[in-house]
Amino acid sequence: MARRKRYLTATMPDGYVKTIGPTADPFTHYWRIVAVLENGRTEIFWGHVRSLAEAKKKRGAAADGAKMRGWKSYAFEIAELVETPV
């Protein structure tokens, strides 16, 4: 039996709203890294995962990325995904 496809939405603390889908995958959380580069520009990296624990593991990867890429600073954020009616 095929799983029902749905849309998932995350609202970040700064008000940014990200919607993903349609998907049948059991994603539960959205993560985002906002990195400030040496030249003052900003880059954003993001993804979605199947558990809060999996999202929290990305925090360590963000710290490693900051060192490797020489970011001046970065913010790592996690938001819960909620099903959005279509």
Secondary structure, DSSP 8 states (H G I E B T S, - for coil): -----EEEEEE-TTS-EEEEEEE-S---EEEEEEEE-TTS-EEEEEEEESSHHHHHHHHHHHHHHHHHHT-SEEEEEEEE-EEE--
